[in-house]
Amino acid sequence: MSELSDQEMRFAELSQRWHGWGSPVGLGLFVLCAALAAAALIGALSI
């Protein structure tokens, strides 16, 4: 096995940061889902 170059290591670290719920996309989806759930709850209670 060969050692990873500095560029490959940086890319690997960046790719790990952009996956899962901690990524900007994951956090955005979480906030969107939370807002939709709150709106649905408020709508259900006002009926």
Jmol script that loads the backbone (N, CA, C; Angstrom):
load data "model"
ATOM      1  N   MET A   1       0.844  -1.186   0.000  1.00  0.00           N
ATOM      2  CA  MET A   1       0.000   0.000   0.000  1.00  0.00           C
ATOM      3  C   MET A   1       0.881   1.238   0.000  1.00  0.00           C
ATOM      4  N   SER A   2       0.462   2.218  -0.753  1.00  0.00           N
ATOM      5  CA  SER A   2       1.216   3.465  -0.781  1.00  0.00           C
ATOM      6  C   SER A   2       0.597   4.453   0.201  1.00  0.00           C
ATOM      7  N   GLU A   3       1.422   5.373   0.633  1.00  0.00           N
ATOM      8  CA  GLU A   3       0.914   6.390   1.544  1.00  0.00           C
ATOM      9  C   GLU A   3       0.111   7.419   0.759  1.00  0.00           C
ATOM     10  N   LEU A   4      -0.860   8.014   1.425  1.00  0.00           N
ATOM     11  CA  LEU A   4      -1.675   9.030   0.773  1.00  0.00           C
ATOM     12  C   LEU A   4      -0.917  10.349   0.723  1.00  0.00           C
ATOM     13  N   SER A   5      -1.064  11.056  -0.379  1.00  0.00           N
ATOM     14  CA  SER A   5      -0.433  12.364  -0.498  1.00  0.00           C
ATOM     15  C   SER A   5      -1.203  13.374   0.353  1.00  0.00           C
ATOM     16  N   ASP A   6      -0.612  14.545   0.547  1.00  0.00           N
ATOM     17  CA  ASP A   6      -1.283  15.588   1.330  1.00  0.00           C
ATOM     18  C   ASP A   6      -2.606  15.994   0.690  1.00  0.00           C
ATOM     19  N   GLN A   7      -2.624  16.087  -0.634  1.00  0.00           N
ATOM     20  CA  GLN A   7      -3.847  16.469  -1.329  1.00  0.00           C
ATOM     21  C   GLN A   7      -4.930  15.406  -1.138  1.00  0.00           C
ATOM     22  N   GLU A   8      -4.564  14.155  -1.211  1.00  0.00           N
ATOM     23  CA  GLU A   8      -5.542  13.080  -1.012  1.00  0.00           C
ATOM     24  C   GLU A   8      -6.080  13.086   0.415  1.00  0.00           C
ATOM     25  N   MET A   9      -5.220  13.375   1.377  1.00  0.00           N
ATOM     26  CA  MET A   9      -5.662  13.439   2.770  1.00  0.00           C
ATOM     27  C   MET A   9      -6.639  14.591   2.976  1.00  0.00           C
ATOM     28  N   ARG A  10      -6.338  15.757   2.393  1.00  0.00           N
ATOM     29  CA  ARG A  10      -7.233  16.907   2.527  1.00  0.00           C
ATOM     30  C   ARG A  10      -8.593  16.604   1.901  1.00  0.00           C
ATOM     31  N   PHE A  11      -8.587  15.970   0.728  1.00  0.00           N
ATOM     32  CA  PHE A  11      -9.850  15.626   0.070  1.00  0.00           C
ATOM     33  C   PHE A  11     -10.642  14.632   0.918  1.00  0.00           C
ATOM     34  N   ALA A  12      -9.962  13.656   1.487  1.00  0.00           N
ATOM     35  CA  ALA A  12     -10.642  12.653   2.317  1.00  0.00           C
ATOM     36  C   ALA A  12     -11.272  13.306   3.546  1.00  0.00           C
ATOM     37  N   GLU A  13     -10.553  14.239   4.170  1.00  0.00           N
ATOM     38  CA  GLU A  13     -11.097  14.917   5.344  1.00  0.00           C
ATOM     39  C   GLU A  13     -12.296  15.783   4.971  1.00  0.00           C
ATOM     40  N   LEU A  14     -12.206  16.495   3.848  1.00  0.00           N
ATOM     41  CA  LEU A  14     -13.326  17.335   3.418  1.00  0.00           C
ATOM     42  C   LEU A  14     -14.546  16.501   3.066  1.00  0.00           C
ATOM     43  N   SER A  15     -14.347  15.374   2.412  1.00  0.00           N
ATOM     44  CA  SER A  15     -15.487  14.540   2.032  1.00  0.00           C
ATOM     45  C   SER A  15     -16.187  13.973   3.262  1.00  0.00           C
ATOM     46  N   GLN A  16     -15.448  13.722   4.318  1.00  0.00           N
ATOM     47  CA  GLN A  16     -16.071  13.217   5.541  1.00  0.00           C
ATOM     48  C   GLN A  16     -16.899  14.296   6.223  1.00  0.00           C
ATOM     49  N   ARG A  17     -16.499  15.552   6.090  1.00  0.00           N
ATOM     50  CA  ARG A  17     -17.240  16.638   6.722  1.00  0.00           C
ATOM     51  C   ARG A  17     -18.566  16.916   6.034  1.00  0.00           C
ATOM     52  N   TRP A  18     -18.698  16.569   4.764  1.00  0.00           N
ATOM     53  CA  TRP A  18     -19.881  16.915   3.999  1.00  0.00           C
ATOM     54  C   TRP A  18     -20.880  15.770   3.921  1.00  0.00           C
ATOM     55  N   HIS A  19     -20.767  14.773   4.764  1.00  0.00           N
ATOM     56  CA  HIS A  19     -21.716  13.662   4.777  1.00  0.00           C
ATOM     57  C   HIS A  19     -22.398  13.597   6.136  1.00  0.00           C
ATOM     58  N   GLY A  20     -23.604  13.138   6.145  1.00  0.00           N
ATOM     59  CA  GLY A  20     -24.323  12.937   7.394  1.00  0.00           C
ATOM     60  C   GLY A  20     -25.077  14.180   7.837  1.00  0.00           C
ATOM     61  N   TRP A  21     -25.637  14.121   9.026  1.00  0.00           N
ATOM     62  CA  TRP A  21     -26.463  15.207   9.541  1.00  0.00           C
ATOM     63  C   TRP A  21     -25.649  16.418   9.944  1.00  0.00           C
ATOM     64  N   GLY A  22     -24.347  16.270  10.109  1.00  0.00           N
ATOM     65  CA  GLY A  22     -23.508  17.412  10.465  1.00  0.00           C
ATOM     66  C   GLY A  22     -23.126  18.275   9.285  1.00  0.00           C
ATOM     67  N   SER A  23     -23.435  17.844   8.091  1.00  0.00           N
ATOM     68  CA  SER A  23     -23.094  18.617   6.900  1.00  0.00           C
ATOM     69  C   SER A  23     -24.086  19.762   6.719  1.00  0.00           C
ATOM     70  N   PRO A  24     -23.723  20.789   5.973  1.00  0.00           N
ATOM     71  CA  PRO A  24     -24.670  21.886   5.713  1.00  0.00           C
ATOM     72  C   PRO A  24     -25.964  21.401   5.055  1.00  0.00           C
ATOM     73  N   VAL A  25     -25.869  20.437   4.164  1.00  0.00           N
ATOM     74  CA  VAL A  25     -27.067  19.904   3.513  1.00  0.00           C
ATOM     75  C   VAL A  25     -27.921  19.153   4.534  1.00  0.00           C
ATOM     76  N   GLY A  26     -27.293  18.335   5.352  1.00  0.00           N
ATOM     77  CA  GLY A  26     -28.026  17.588   6.371  1.00  0.00           C
ATOM     78  C   GLY A  26     -28.692  18.497   7.385  1.00  0.00           C
ATOM     79  N   LEU A  27     -27.984  19.548   7.808  1.00  0.00           N
ATOM     80  CA  LEU A  27     -28.569  20.487   8.765  1.00  0.00           C
ATOM     81  C   LEU A  27     -29.732  21.248   8.142  1.00  0.00           C
ATOM     82  N   GLY A  28     -29.589  21.604   6.882  1.00  0.00           N
ATOM     83  CA  GLY A  28     -30.677  22.299   6.189  1.00  0.00           C
ATOM     84  C   GLY A  28     -31.921  21.433   6.088  1.00  0.00           C
ATOM     85  N   LEU A  29     -31.735  20.159   5.759  1.00  0.00           N
ATOM     86  CA  LEU A  29     -32.875  19.239   5.691  1.00  0.00           C
ATOM     87  C   LEU A  29     -33.520  19.055   7.059  1.00  0.00           C
ATOM     88  N   PHE A  30     -32.698  19.001   8.102  1.00  0.00           N
ATOM     89  CA  PHE A  30     -33.226  18.852   9.458  1.00  0.00           C
ATOM     90  C   PHE A  30     -34.074  20.062   9.845  1.00  0.00           C
ATOM     91  N   VAL A  31     -33.575  21.261   9.557  1.00  0.00           N
ATOM     92  CA  VAL A  31     -34.324  22.481   9.882  1.00  0.00           C
ATOM     93  C   VAL A  31     -35.628  22.527   9.090  1.00  0.00           C
ATOM     94  N   LEU A  32     -35.570  22.163   7.820  1.00  0.00           N
ATOM     95  CA  LEU A  32     -36.772  22.144   6.985  1.00  0.00           C
ATOM     96  C   LEU A  32     -37.803  21.160   7.534  1.00  0.00           C
ATOM     97  N   CYS A  33     -37.366  19.967   7.897  1.00  0.00           N
ATOM     98  CA  CYS A  33     -38.282  18.959   8.453  1.00  0.00           C
ATOM     99  C   CYS A  33     -38.861  19.415   9.786  1.00  0.00           C
ATOM    100  N   ALA A  34     -38.051  20.049  10.619  1.00  0.00           N
ATOM    101  CA  ALA A  34     -38.536  20.540  11.906  1.00  0.00           C
ATOM    102  C   ALA A  34     -39.587  21.629  11.703  1.00  0.00           C
ATOM    103  N   ALA A  35     -39.367  22.524  10.741  1.00  0.00           N
ATOM    104  CA  ALA A  35     -40.335  23.586  10.464  1.00  0.00           C
ATOM    105  C   ALA A  35     -41.641  23.005   9.930  1.00  0.00           C
ATOM    106  N   LEU A  36     -41.553  22.024   9.041  1.00  0.00           N
ATOM    107  CA  LEU A  36     -42.762  21.390   8.512  1.00  0.00           C
ATOM    108  C   LEU A  36     -43.534  20.664   9.613  1.00  0.00           C
ATOM    109  N   ALA A  37     -42.823  20.005  10.505  1.00  0.00           N
ATOM    110  CA  ALA A  37     -43.486  19.305  11.607  1.00  0.00           C
ATOM    111  C   ALA A  37     -44.172  20.301  12.541  1.00  0.00           C
ATOM    112  N   ALA A  38     -43.513  21.422  12.818  1.00  0.00           N
ATOM    113  CA  ALA A  38     -44.116  22.440  13.677  1.00  0.00           C
ATOM    114  C   ALA A  38     -45.356  23.036  13.013  1.00  0.00           C
ATOM    115  N   ALA A  39     -45.280  23.305  11.711  1.00  0.00           N
ATOM    116  CA  ALA A  39     -46.433  23.854  10.991  1.00  0.00           C
ATOM    117  C   ALA A  39     -47.589  22.859  10.987  1.00  0.00           C
ATOM    118  N   ALA A  40     -47.301  21.585  10.809  1.00  0.00           N
ATOM    119  CA  ALA A  40     -48.345  20.564  10.820  1.00  0.00           C
ATOM    120  C   ALA A  40     -48.980  20.458  12.205  1.00  0.00           C
ATOM    121  N   LEU A  41     -48.172  20.551  13.239  1.00  0.00           N
ATOM    122  CA  LEU A  41     -48.690  20.474  14.604  1.00  0.00           C
ATOM    123  C   LEU A  41     -49.574  21.675  14.915  1.00  0.00           C
ATOM    124  N   ILE A  42     -49.131  22.855  14.536  1.00  0.00           N
ATOM    125  CA  ILE A  42     -49.928  24.064  14.763  1.00  0.00           C
ATOM    126  C   ILE A  42     -51.231  23.993  13.966  1.00  0.00           C
ATOM    127  N   GLY A  43     -51.145  23.515  12.738  1.00  0.00           N
ATOM    128  CA  GLY A  43     -52.348  23.372  11.918  1.00  0.00           C
ATOM    129  C   GLY A  43     -53.326  22.371  12.506  1.00  0.00           C
ATOM    130  N   ALA A  44     -52.814  21.290  13.054  1.00  0.00           N
ATOM    131  CA  ALA A  44     -53.685  20.268  13.638  1.00  0.00           C
ATOM    132  C   ALA A  44     -54.342  20.771  14.921  1.00  0.00           C
ATOM    133  N   LEU A  45     -53.648  21.579  15.692  1.00  0.00           N
ATOM    134  CA  LEU A  45     -54.199  22.079  16.948  1.00  0.00           C
ATOM    135  C   LEU A  45     -55.223  23.187  16.731  1.00  0.00           C
ATOM    136  N   SER A  46     -55.148  23.879  15.607  1.00  0.00           N
ATOM    137  CA  SER A  46     -56.065  24.996  15.370  1.00  0.00           C
ATOM    138  C   SER A  46     -57.390  24.552  14.757  1.00  0.00           C
ATOM    139  N   ILE A  47     -57.523  23.278  14.455  1.00  0.00           N
ATOM    140  CA  ILE A  47     -58.775  22.786  13.845  1.00  0.00           C
ATOM    141  C   ILE A  47     -59.826  22.579  14.917  1.00  0.00           C
TER     142      ILE A  47
END
end "model"
wireframe off; spacefill off
backbone 0.3
color backbone group
